[in-house]
């Protein structure tokens, strides 16, 4: 693993973040959608163009609510193969810019350009060229924040959106950071925001002025120290290259219609098929199976189980996932499930997995391999479970940890 060493030499870390990624790909590929409000996904909003966001549409909003907020919006089905290819194309531009690239999701990454001054110019110049290259080579707008730390670079890109470039000089970090709302701090969600607001803390500067001990007393030791450090822009983490994903997963939006456990189980089986196929392709095996649920009232819940040994075997993962689903059944039926996700964590390299006795090859591995070969040759939709035929649920990749 390679790490950057430039964090102490000025504003040389870039946070590059594609704007409204899924919706932007749709607008790129269909000129008739450009400049118009676009919603990706029908039952649940997977992405919205900035034209739709201006009307109040937000990701994860129910499709019916989104259409009420923006009746003129154009709703399109997701095309994940197109988004995956666009992501690959953008990351090619990143790697052409610097060898120090840390991808953190399908549409954003950190780049360290501190060692490129003599050959490529200053970080702001490199960032400007990066934005032009993504637009010219991939046809997408991208926002870039430039700062001395990863945290501040990400904050800068968030402030600069959409389609912007913002550089935070080292001598102006706190002047930029402290007037911002507390929600700009990593880890501050709705609950923490309400708690901070209840104490009169509304800006990052307010949090910085309180002191670490008071934040620890208000929140928790971990959260208090974390927010105190960020409020002073203390973030020593380097850009890491070659960091392997800790989990692989996928999720499926079910919409707000009533679903029974049989239908949810069928959807879960399809998700496990997808995840374990990706694991085998990447030669990874994992031990911890986690289910994620989102309900009609927008609350969330998770359930997880750790296996005795790492595996990429579809039926083994599916068995664990089904047991978790049965345990969560009463909660699901009472609260109305709108999204289900499955992930496999504690990933190891497949070749490093400890084998267990007896070495029984009649465990379905051959079937998994045969199905992988068919899908690779004829496409992912060439084989599907009978229970999934005709279902309209929307599947999407689960963002990496």
VOLUMDREN-765374 format. One record per residue: residue in three letters; x, y, z of N, C-alpha, C in turn. Coordinates in steps of 0.2 Angstrom, whole numbers, padded with zeros to 4 digits, always signed. Example, Ala and Ser with C-alpha at 12.3 -4.5 7.8 and 13.67 -1.06 7.14 Angstrom:
2
ala+0066-0028+0039+0062-0022+0039+0066-0016+0039 ser+0064-0011+0035+0068-0005+0036+0064+0000+0039 
REM end
This chain:
401
unk+0004-0006+0000+0000+0000+0000+0004+0006+0000 unk+0003+0011-0004+0006+0017-0005+0002+0023-0001 unk+0005+0027+0002+0002+0033+0005+0005+0039+0003 unk+0001+0045+0004+0004+0051+0002+0008+0054+0008 unk+0013+0059+0006+0017+0062+0011+0016+0069+0010 unk+0011+0072+0007+0011+0079+0005+0006+0083+0010 unk+0003+0080+0015-0002+0084+0018+0001+0089+0022 unk+0008+0089+0024+0011+0095+0027+0014+0100+0023 unk+0013+0099+0016+0016+0104+0012+0012+0109+0008 unk+0006+0110+0011+0001+0115+0008-0005+0111+0006 unk-0009+0115+0002-0015+0113-0001-0014+0109-0007 unk-0013+0102-0006-0011+0098-0012-0015+0092-0012 unk-0021+0091-0008-0025+0086-0008-0032+0088-0012 unk-0034+0084-0017-0040+0085-0021-0045+0081-0019 unk-0051+0083-0018-0057+0079-0017-0061+0080-0024 unk-0062+0075-0028-0065+0076-0034-0072+0072-0034 unk-0077+0075-0035-0084+0072-0034-0089+0074-0040 unk-0091+0069-0044-0095+0070-0049-0102+0073-0047 unk-0105+0077-0051-0111+0081-0049-0117+0077-0051 unk-0121+0075-0046-0128+0072-0048-0126+0066-0053 unk-0122+0061-0051-0119+0057-0055-0124+0053-0060 unk-0128+0049-0057-0133+0045-0061-0137+0049-0066 unk-0140+0055-0063-0144+0059-0067-0140+0062-0073 unk-0133+0064-0071-0129+0067-0076-0127+0063-0082 unk-0126+0056-0080-0125+0051-0085-0131+0051-0090 unk-0137+0051-0087-0143+0051-0091-0144+0057-0096 unk-0142+0063-0093-0143+0069-0097-0137+0069-0102 unk-0131+0066-0101-0126+0066-0106-0128+0061-0112 unk-0131+0056-0110-0133+0051-0115-0139+0052-0119 unk-0143+0057-0116-0150+0059-0120-0150+0066-0120 unk-0148+0069-0125-0148+0077-0126-0155+0080-0124 unk-0161+0076-0125-0167+0079-0123-0168+0080-0116 unk-0164+0077-0112-0165+0077-0104-0161+0083-0102 unk-0156+0086-0106-0152+0091-0103-0156+0098-0101 unk-0154+0100-0096-0158+0106-0093-0165+0105-0090 unk-0167+0099-0090-0173+0097-0087-0173+0093-0081 unk-0178+0093-0077-0178+0090-0070-0178+0082-0072 unk-0173+0078-0070-0173+0071-0071-0173+0067-0064 unk-0177+0062-0064-0176+0058-0058-0175+0051-0060 unk-0170+0048-0057-0168+0041-0059-0171+0036-0053 unk-0175+0032-0056-0178+0027-0051-0186+0029-0050 unk-0190+0025-0050-0197+0027-0049-0200+0026-0042 unk-0199+0020-0039-0202+0019-0032-0198+0023-0027 unk-0192+0023-0028-0188+0027-0023-0183+0031-0028 unk-0181+0037-0026-0177+0041-0030-0170+0039-0028 unk-0166+0037-0034-0159+0035-0033-0155+0041-0034 unk-0157+0045-0039-0153+0051-0040-0158+0056-0043 unk-0156+0063-0043-0160+0068-0046-0155+0073-0049 unk-0157+0076-0054-0153+0081-0057-0153+0087-0053 unk-0149+0092-0054-0149+0098-0050-0156+0102-0052 unk-0158+0101-0058-0165+0105-0059-0170+0102-0055 unk-0170+0095-0054-0175+0092-0049-0174+0094-0042 unk-0167+0094-0040-0166+0096-0033-0168+0103-0031 unk-0168+0107-0036-0170+0114-0035-0178+0114-0033 unk-0181+0109-0035-0188+0109-0034-0190+0105-0027 unk-0185+0103-0024-0186+0099-0018-0185+0091-0018 unk-0183+0089-0024-0182+0081-0024-0175+0080-0021 unk-0175+0074-0017-0169+0072-0014-0168+0064-0015 unk-0162+0062-0015-0161+0055-0015-0164+0052-0009 unk-0167+0046-0011-0170+0041-0006-0177+0043-0004 unk-0179+0049-0007-0186+0051-0007-0191+0046-0010 unk-0197+0045-0008-0202+0041-0011-0203+0044-0018 unk-0204+0040-0023-0205+0042-0030-0212+0046-0030 unk-0217+0044-0026-0223+0048-0026-0222+0055-0024 unk-0218+0056-0018-0217+0062-0015-0213+0066-0020 unk-0208+0063-0023-0204+0067-0028-0208+0070-0034 unk-0213+0066-0036-0217+0068-0042-0222+0074-0040 unk-0224+0073-0033-0228+0079-0031-0224+0085-0030 unk-0218+0085-0028-0213+0091-0028-0212+0093-0034 unk-0211+0089-0039-0209+0091-0046-0213+0087-0051 unk-0219+0089-0053-0223+0086-0057-0220+0085-0064 unk-0216+0090-0066-0214+0090-0073-0207+0086-0074 unk-0205+0083-0068-0199+0079-0069-0200+0073-0073 unk-0194+0071-0077-0194+0065-0081-0191+0060-0077 unk-0195+0054-0076-0192+0048-0072-0189+0043-0077 unk-0183+0041-0076-0180+0036-0080-0178+0030-0076 unk-0178+0024-0079-0175+0019-0075-0168+0019-0075 unk-0165+0016-0069-0158+0016-0069-0154+0011-0074 unk-0148+0013-0076-0144+0009-0080-0137+0009-0077 unk-0136+0004-0073-0130+0003-0069-0124+0001-0073 unk-0125-0002-0079-0119-0003-0083-0116+0003-0086 unk-0121+0008-0087-0118+0014-0090-0115+0018-0085 unk-0117+0018-0078-0114+0022-0073-0108+0019-0071 unk-0107+0012-0071-0101+0009-0070-0096+0010-0075 unk-0097+0010-0081-0093+0012-0087-0090+0019-0086 unk-0095+0024-0084-0093+0031-0084-0089+0032-0078 unk-0090+0028-0072-0085+0028-0067-0078+0026-0069 unk-0078+0021-0072-0071+0018-0074-0068+0023-0079 unk-0071+0027-0083-0068+0032-0087-0066+0038-0083 unk-0070+0040-0078-0067+0045-0074-0061+0043-0070 unk-0061+0037-0067-0055+0035-0063-0049+0034-0068 unk-0050+0033-0074-0044+0033-0079-0041+0040-0079 unk-0045+0045-0079-0043+0052-0079-0039+0053-0073 unk-0042+0051-0067-0039+0052-0061-0032+0049-0061 unk-0031+0043-0063-0025+0040-0063-0020+0042-0068 unk-0023+0045-0073-0018+0049-0078-0016+0055-0075 unk-0019+0058-0070-0017+0064-0067-0012+0063-0061 unk-0012+0058-0057-0008+0056-0052-0008+0049-0050 unk-0003+0046-0048-0003+0039-0046-0006+0038-0039 unk-0007+0044-0035-0010+0043-0028-0017+0045-0029 unk-0021+0040-0030-0028+0040-0030-0032+0036-0025 unk-0036+0038-0021-0040+0034-0016-0047+0035-0018 unk-0050+0030-0021-0057+0030-0023-0061+0028-0016 unk-0066+0032-0015-0070+0031-0009-0078+0030-0011 unk-0080+0030-0017-0086+0028-0020-0086+0028-0027 unk-0091+0026-0030-0091+0025-0038-0090+0032-0041 unk-0092+0038-0038-0091+0044-0041-0087+0049-0037 unk-0083+0047-0033-0078+0052-0030-0072+0049-0027 unk-0067+0053-0027-0060+0051-0025-0056+0056-0022 unk-0051+0054-0018-0046+0059-0016-0040+0058-0020 unk-0036+0063-0022-0030+0063-0026-0025+0067-0022 unk-0019+0065-0022-0013+0069-0019-0009+0071-0025 unk-0008+0077-0026-0004+0080-0032+0002+0084-0029 unk+0004+0083-0023+0009+0087-0020+0016+0086-0023 unk+0017+0080-0026+0023+0079-0029+0024+0080-0036 unk+0019+0084-0039+0019+0085-0046+0020+0092-0048 unk+0022+0096-0043+0023+0103-0045+0027+0105-0051 unk+0033+0101-0051+0038+0103-0056+0036+0101-0063 unk+0032+0095-0063+0030+0092-0069+0023+0094-0072 unk+0019+0096-0067+0012+0097-0069+0009+0104-0066 unk+0013+0107-0062+0011+0114-0060+0008+0114-0053 unk+0005+0119-0051+0002+0119-0044-0004+0115-0043 unk-0006+0113-0037-0012+0109-0036-0019+0113-0039 unk-0020+0119-0039-0025+0122-0042-0025+0122-0050 unk-0019+0122-0053-0019+0121-0060-0020+0114-0062 unk-0018+0109-0058-0019+0102-0059-0027+0101-0059 unk-0030+0104-0053-0037+0103-0052-0041+0105-0058 unk-0039+0111-0061-0043+0114-0066-0042+0110-0073 unk-0036+0107-0074-0035+0103-0080-0039+0096-0079 unk-0039+0094-0073-0043+0088-0071-0050+0089-0073 unk-0053+0094-0071-0060+0096-0072-0061+0096-0080 unk-0057+0099-0083-0058+0100-0091-0057+0093-0094 unk-0052+0089-0092-0051+0082-0094-0058+0078-0093 unk-0061+0078-0088-0067+0074-0086-0072+0076-0091 unk-0073+0083-0092-0078+0085-0096-0077+0083-0103 unk-0071+0084-0106-0069+0083-0113-0069+0075-0114 unk-0067+0071-0110-0066+0064-0111-0072+0060-0109 unk-0075+0062-0104-0081+0058-0102-0088+0061-0103 unk-0087+0068-0103-0094+0072-0104-0098+0073-0098 unk-0094+0073-0092-0098+0074-0086-0094+0080-0082 unk-0098+0084-0079-0096+0089-0074-0094+0086-0068 unk-0088+0089-0065-0085+0087-0059-0083+0093-0055 unk-0084+0092-0048-0082+0097-0044-0076+0095-0040 unk-0072+0100-0039-0065+0098-0035-0064+0103-0030 unk-0063+0100-0024-0060+0104-0018-0053+0103-0017 unk-0049+0108-0016-0042+0108-0014-0040+0110-0008 unk-0037+0106-0004-0035+0109+0003-0029+0105+0006 unk-0027+0106+0012-0021+0103+0015-0023+0096+0018 unk-0029+0095+0020-0032+0089+0023-0037+0086+0019 unk-0038+0079+0020-0044+0076+0016-0051+0079+0018 unk-0051+0080+0025-0058+0082+0027-0059+0089+0024 unk-0055+0094+0024-0056+0100+0022-0057+0100+0014 unk-0054+0096+0010-0054+0095+0003-0062+0093+0002 unk-0064+0088+0005-0071+0086+0004-0076+0091+0006 unk-0075+0095+0011-0079+0101+0013-0079+0106+0007 unk-0073+0107+0005-0073+0112+0000-0077+0110-0007 unk-0076+0104-0009-0080+0102-0014-0087+0102-0013 unk-0090+0101-0007-0097+0101-0006-0099+0108-0006 unk-0095+0113-0004-0097+0120-0004-0097+0122-0012 unk-0092+0120-0016-0092+0122-0023-0097+0119-0027 unk-0100+0114-0025-0105+0111-0030-0111+0116-0032 unk-0113+0115-0038-0111+0110-0043-0106+0113-0048 unk-0102+0109-0051-0097+0111-0057-0093+0116-0055 unk-0090+0116-0049-0085+0121-0046-0078+0119-0045 unk-0074+0123-0043-0067+0122-0040-0066+0127-0035 unk-0064+0124-0029-0063+0129-0023-0057+0127-0020 unk-0052+0131-0019-0046+0130-0016-0046+0134-0009 unk-0044+0130-0004-0043+0133+0003-0036+0133+0005 unk-0033+0139+0005-0026+0140+0006-0025+0138+0014 unk-0019+0136+0015-0017+0134+0022-0018+0140+0027 unk-0017+0146+0025-0017+0152+0030-0025+0154+0030 unk-0029+0151+0027-0036+0153+0027-0041+0147+0029 unk-0038+0142+0032-0042+0136+0033-0048+0137+0038 unk-0046+0140+0044-0051+0141+0049-0056+0147+0047 unk-0054+0152+0044-0058+0157+0042-0063+0154+0037 unk-0062+0149+0033-0066+0146+0028-0071+0141+0032 unk-0068+0138+0037-0072+0132+0040-0077+0134+0045 unk-0075+0139+0049-0079+0140+0055-0085+0143+0054 unk-0087+0147+0049-0093+0150+0048-0098+0145+0045 unk-0096+0139+0043-0100+0134+0040-0105+0130+0045 unk-0111+0128+0043-0115+0124+0048-0112+0118+0050 unk-0114+0116+0056-0111+0110+0060-0112+0104+0055 unk-0117+0104+0051-0118+0098+0047-0113+0096+0042 unk-0108+0101+0041-0103+0100+0037-0097+0096+0040 unk-0098+0095+0046-0093+0090+0050-0095+0083+0048 unk-0090+0079+0046-0091+0072+0045-0094+0069+0052 unk-0099+0065+0051-0102+0061+0056-0108+0065+0060 unk-0109+0071+0058-0115+0075+0061-0121+0074+0057 unk-0125+0069+0059-0132+0068+0056-0137+0072+0059 unk-0143+0070+0058-0149+0073+0061-0149+0073+0068 unk-0148+0067+0071-0148+0067+0079-0142+0071+0082 unk-0136+0071+0079-0131+0075+0082-0132+0082+0081 unk-0135+0084+0075-0136+0091+0074-0141+0094+0079 unk-0147+0090+0080-0152+0092+0085-0149+0093+0092 unk-0144+0089+0094-0141+0089+0100-0136+0095+0101 unk-0133+0096+0096-0128+0102+0095-0132+0109+0095 unk-0138+0109+0091-0142+0115+0091-0145+0116+0098 unk-0147+0111+0101-0150+0112+0108-0145+0115+0113 unk-0139+0115+0111-0134+0118+0116-0132+0125+0113 unk-0135+0127+0107-0133+0133+0104-0127+0133+0100 unk-0125+0127+0098-0120+0126+0093-0122+0125+0086 unk-0122+0130+0082-0124+0130+0075-0119+0130+0070 unk-0113+0133+0071-0108+0133+0066-0102+0129+0069 unk-0097+0127+0064-0091+0124+0066-0087+0128+0071 unk-0087+0134+0070-0084+0139+0075-0087+0138+0082 unk-0093+0137+0082-0096+0136+0089-0093+0130+0092 unk-0093+0125+0088-0090+0118+0090-0083+0119+0092 unk-0079+0122+0088-0072+0123+0090-0071+0127+0096 unk-0076+0132+0098-0075+0136+0104-0077+0133+0110 unk-0080+0127+0110-0083+0124+0116-0077+0120+0120 unk-0073+0117+0116-0068+0113+0120-0069+0106+0119 unk-0064+0102+0120-0065+0095+0119-0069+0091+0125 unk-0067+0093+0131-0071+0090+0136-0078+0091+0136 unk-0080+0097+0134-0087+0099+0134-0091+0094+0129 unk-0087+0094+0123-0090+0090+0118-0091+0082+0120 unk-0086+0080+0123-0086+0073+0126-0092+0072+0130 unk-0093+0077+0135-0098+0076+0140-0105+0077+0136 unk-0105+0080+0131-0112+0081+0127-0113+0075+0123 unk-0108+0072+0120-0109+0067+0115-0107+0060+0117 unk-0101+0059+0116-0097+0053+0119-0090+0054+0118 unk-0086+0050+0121-0078+0051+0120-0076+0051+0113 unk-0078+0046+0109-0076+0045+0102-0079+0051+0098 unk-0085+0052+0099-0088+0058+0094-0086+0065+0097 unk-0085+0066+0103-0083+0072+0105-0076+0074+0103 unk-0071+0069+0104-0064+0070+0101-0064+0071+0094 unk-0068+0067+0090-0068+0067+0083-0071+0074+0081 unk-0076+0077+0083-0078+0083+0081-0074+0089+0083 unk-0071+0088+0089-0066+0093+0091-0060+0094+0086 unk-0058+0088+0084-0052+0088+0079-0054+0091+0073 unk-0060+0089+0070-0062+0091+0063-0063+0099+0064 unk-0066+0101+0069-0068+0108+0070-0061+0113+0070 unk-0056+0110+0071-0049+0113+0071-0045+0111+0065 unk-0048+0107+0060-0045+0104+0054-0039+0100+0056 unk-0040+0096+0061-0035+0091+0062-0037+0085+0059 unk-0033+0083+0054-0035+0077+0050-0028+0074+0047 unk-0025+0070+0050-0018+0068+0048-0019+0062+0043 unk-0024+0060+0041-0025+0054+0036-0022+0056+0030 unk-0018+0051+0027-0015+0052+0020-0020+0049+0015 unk-0018+0051+0009-0022+0048+0003-0019+0041+0003 unk-0023+0036+0003-0021+0029+0003-0022+0026-0004 unk-0017+0023-0007-0018+0019-0013-0017+0012-0012 unk-0022+0008-0016-0022+0001-0015-0026-0002-0009 unk-0029+0002-0006-0033+0000+0000-0039-0004-0003 unk-0040-0010+0000-0045-0015-0003-0051-0014+0001 unk-0057-0015-0002-0063-0014+0001-0064-0019+0006 unk-0068-0016+0012-0069-0021+0017-0075-0025+0017 unk-0079-0023+0012-0086-0026+0011-0088-0026+0004 unk-0092-0030+0002-0096-0029-0005-0103-0030-0004 unk-0107-0026-0007-0114-0027-0006-0118-0024-0011 unk-0125-0025-0011-0130-0022-0016-0136-0021-0012 unk-0140-0017-0014-0147-0016-0011-0152-0015-0016 unk-0158-0015-0014-0164-0015-0018-0170-0011-0016 unk-0172-0006-0019-0177-0001-0017-0184-0005-0019 unk-0188-0006-0014-0194-0009-0015-0200-0005-0016 unk-0199+0002-0015-0205+0006-0016-0209+0006-0009 unk-0215+0009-0009-0219+0010-0003-0225+0005-0004 unk-0225+0001-0009-0231-0004-0009-0230-0009-0004 unk-0235-0012-0002-0234-0018+0003-0231-0024+0000 unk-0226-0027+0004-0223-0033+0002-0223-0038+0007 unk-0223-0044+0005-0223-0050+0010-0216-0053+0011 unk-0215-0057+0016-0209-0060+0017-0206-0064+0011 unk-0211-0068+0007-0209-0072+0002-0206-0067-0004 unk-0209-0062-0005-0207-0057-0010-0200-0054-0008 unk-0199-0052-0002-0193-0050+0001-0188-0055+0000 unk-0189-0061+0002-0184-0066+0002-0182-0068-0005 unk-0186-0067-0010-0184-0068-0017-0180-0063-0019 unk-0181-0056-0017-0177-0051-0019-0170-0052-0016 unk-0170-0054-0009-0164-0055-0006-0159-0060-0009 unk-0163-0065-0012-0159-0071-0015-0155-0068-0022 unk-0159-0063-0025-0156-0060-0031-0150-0056-0029 unk-0150-0052-0023-0145-0048-0021-0139-0052-0019 unk-0140-0058-0016-0135-0062-0014-0131-0065-0020 unk-0135-0067-0025-0132-0069-0031-0127-0064-0034 unk-0129-0058-0034-0125-0053-0037-0119-0052-0033 unk-0120-0051-0026-0114-0050-0022-0109-0055-0022 unk-0111-0062-0022-0106-0067-0021-0103-0068-0028 unk-0106-0066-0034-0103-0066-0040-0098-0061-0041 unk-0099-0055-0038-0094-0050-0038-0088-0052-0034 unk-0089-0056-0028-0084-0058-0024-0079-0063-0027 unk-0082-0068-0031-0079-0073-0034-0074-0070-0040 unk-0077-0065-0043-0074-0061-0049-0067-0058-0046 unk-0068-0055-0040-0063-0051-0036-0058-0056-0032 unk-0060-0062-0032-0056-0067-0028-0056-0065-0021 unk-0062-0063-0018-0062-0062-0011-0067-0066-0008 unk-0066-0068-0002-0071-0072+0002-0072-0068+0009 unk-0078-0068+0012-0080-0065+0018-0083-0069+0023 unk-0083-0066+0029-0086-0070+0035-0093-0067+0037 unk-0093-0060+0037-0099-0057+0041-0104-0055+0036 unk-0110-0057+0036-0116-0056+0032-0120-0051+0036 unk-0122-0045+0032-0126-0040+0035-0132-0038+0031 unk-0138-0038+0034-0143-0035+0031-0145-0028+0033 unk-0147-0024+0028-0149-0017+0030-0156-0016+0028 unk-0160-0013+0032-0167-0011+0031-0168-0004+0031 unk-0172-0002+0026-0175+0005+0027-0183+0005+0027 unk-0186+0008+0031-0193+0008+0032-0197+0014+0029 unk-0204+0013+0029-0208+0018+0026-0207+0025+0030 unk-0206+0024+0037-0205+0031+0040-0198+0033+0040 unk-0194+0030+0035-0187+0033+0034-0182+0031+0040 unk-0184+0027+0044-0179+0024+0049-0176+0018+0046 unk-0170+0016+0049-0166+0011+0047-0164+0006+0052 unk-0162+0000+0050-0160-0005+0055-0155-0010+0051 unk-0151-0013+0055-0146-0018+0052-0146-0025+0057 unk-0145-0030+0053-0144-0036+0057-0138-0040+0054 unk-0134-0043+0058-0128-0046+0055-0126-0053+0058 unk-0122-0057+0055-0120-0063+0058-0113-0065+0055 unk-0109-0067+0059-0102-0069+0057-0101-0077+0056 unk-0099-0079+0050-0099-0086+0049-0092-0089+0052 unk-0092-0095+0053-0086-0099+0056-0080-0097+0051 unk-0081-0097+0045-0075-0096+0040-0077-0092+0034 unk-0072-0089+0031-0074-0085+0025-0076-0089+0019 unk-0081-0086+0015-0083-0090+0010-0086-0085+0004 unk-0086-0088-0002-0089-0084-0007-0095-0088-0010 unk-0097-0093-0007-0102-0098-0009-0109-0095-0008 unk-0112-0095-0014-0119-0092-0014-0124-0094-0009 unk-0124-0101-0009-0129-0104-0004-0128-0103+0003 unk-0121-0103+0005-0119-0102+0012-0121-0095+0014 unk-0119-0090+0010-0121-0083+0011-0129-0082+0012 unk-0132-0085+0007-0139-0084+0007-0143-0088+0013 unk-0140-0093+0015-0143-0096+0021-0142-0092+0027 unk-0136-0089+0028-0136-0084+0034-0140-0078+0033 unk-0141-0075+0027-0145-0070+0025-0152-0071+0027 unk-0155-0077+0025-0162-0079+0026-0163-0080+0033 unk-0158-0082+0037-0159-0083+0045-0160-0076+0048 unk-0156-0071+0045-0157-0064+0048-0163-0061+0046 unk-0166-0063+0040-0172-0060+0038-0178-0063+0042 unk-0178-0069+0043-0183-0072+0048-0183-0069+0054 unk-0177-0068+0057-0177-0065+0064-0180-0058+0064 unk-0179-0054+0058-0181-0047+0058-0188-0047+0055 unk-0191-0053+0053-0198-0053+0050-0203-0049+0054 unk-0205-0050+0060-0210-0046+0063-0209-0038+0063 unk-0203-0036+0063-0201-0029+0063-0203-0026+0056 unk-0201-0030+0051-0202-0029+0044-0209-0028+0042 unk-0213-0033+0044-0220-0032+0043-0224-0027+0046 unk-0222-0025+0052-0225-0020+0056-0223-0013+0053 unk-0217-0012+0051-0215-0005+0049-0215-0003+0042 unk-0216-0008+0037-0216-0007+0030-0209-0006+0027 unk-0207-0011+0024-0200-0011+0021-0200-0008+0014 unk-0195-0003+0013-0195+0001+0007-0188-0001+0004 unk-0183-0003+0007-0177-0005+0004-0173-0010+0008 unk-0170-0015+0005-0166-0020+0008-0160-0021+0005 unk-0154-0021+0009-0148-0022+0006-0144-0028+0010 unk-0139-0031+0006-0135-0036+0009-0128-0035+0008 unk-0124-0036+0012-0116-0035+0011-0113-0041+0015 unk-0107-0042+0012-0102-0047+0015-0096-0044+0017 unk-0094-0044+0024-0088-0040+0026-0083-0045+0029 unk-0078-0042+0032-0072-0046+0034-0069-0049+0028 unk-0068-0046+0023-0066-0049+0016-0059-0051+0017 unk-0057-0057+0015-0050-0059+0014-0049-0061+0006 unk-0043-0061+0004-0041-0063-0002-0043-0071-0002 unk-0046-0073-0008-0048-0080-0008-0043-0085-0007 unk-0037-0083-0010-0031-0088-0009-0028-0089-0002 unk-0030-0084+0002-0027-0084+0009-0032-0087+0014 unk-0038-0089+0011-0043-0091+0016-0041-0098+0019 unk-0042-0099+0025-0040-0105+0029-0045-0111+0027 unk-0043-0116+0024-0047-0122+0022-0050-0125+0028 unk-0056-0129+0028-0058-0132+0033-0059-0140+0031 unk-0058-0144+0036-0060-0151+0034-0067-0153+0035 unk-0070-0158+0032-0067-0161+0026-0067-0157+0020 unk-0062-0158+0015-0062-0155+0009-0067-0157+0004 unk-0073-0155+0005-0079-0158+0001-0080-0153-0005 unk-0079-0156-0011-0080-0152-0017-0087-0152-0019 unk-0092-0156-0016-0099-0156-0018-0103-0151-0014 unk-0100-0145-0014-0104-0140-0009-0107-0135-0013 unk-0108-0136-0020-0111-0131-0024-0106-0126-0027 unk-0100-0126-0026-0095-0122-0029-0095-0123-0036 unk-0095-0129-0039-0095-0130-0046-0101-0127-0049 unk-0107-0127-0046-0113-0124-0049-0112-0116-0049 unk-0109-0113-0044-0108-0106-0044-0103-0104-0050 unk-0098-0108-0051-0093-0107-0056-0096-0107-0063 unk-0101-0113-0064-0104-0113-0070-0109-0108-0072 unk-0112-0105-0067-0117-0100-0068-0113-0093-0069 unk-0107-0092-0066-0103-0087-0067-0101-0086-0074 unk-0099-0092-0077-0096-0093-0084-0102-0091-0089 unk-0108-0093-0088-0114-0092-0092-0115-0084-0092 unk-0115-0081-0086-0117-0074-0085-0112-0070-0088 unk-0105-0072-0088-0100-0068-0091-0100-0068-0098 unk-0102-0074-0101-0103-0075-0108-0109-0071-0111 unk-0115-0072-0108-0121-0070-0111-0124-0064-0107 unk-0121-0062-0102-0124-0056-0099-0127-0058-0092 unk-0127-0053-0087-0130-0054-0081-0137-0057-0080 unk-0141-0055-0085-0148-0056-0085-0149-0063-0089 unk-0144-0066-0091-0145-0073-0095-0148-0078-0090 unk-0146-0078-0083-0149-0083-0078-0152-0079-0073 unk-0157-0081-0070-0161-0077-0065-0165-0082-0061 unk-0166-0081-0055-0170-0086-0051-0177-0085-0053 unk-0181-0091-0053-0188-0091-0056-0192-0086-0051 unk-0191-0085-0045-0195-0081-0041-0194-0074-0042 unk-0189-0072-0046-0187-0065-0048-0190-0063-0055 unk-0193-0068-0059-0195-0066-0065-0201-0061-0065 unk-0201-0056-0069-0206-0051-0069-0206-0046-0063 unk-0202-0047-0058-0202-0042-0053-0199-0035-0055 unk-0201-0030-0053-0199-0023-0055-0195-0019-0050 unk-0193-0023-0044-0189-0019-0039-0183-0017-0042 unk-0180-0011-0040-0174-0008-0042-0168-0010-0038 unk-0163-0013-0041-0157-0015-0038-0152-0010-0039 unk-0148-0008-0034-0142-0004-0035-0136-0006-0031 unk-0130-0004-0033-0124-0006-0029-0124-0002-0022 unk-0122-0006-0017-0121-0003-0011-0114+0001-0010 unk-0114+0007-0008-0108+0010-0008-0103+0007-0004 unk-0096+0007-0006-0091+0004-0001-0091+0008+0005 unk-0088+0004+0010-0087+0007+0017-0081+0012+0017 
REM end
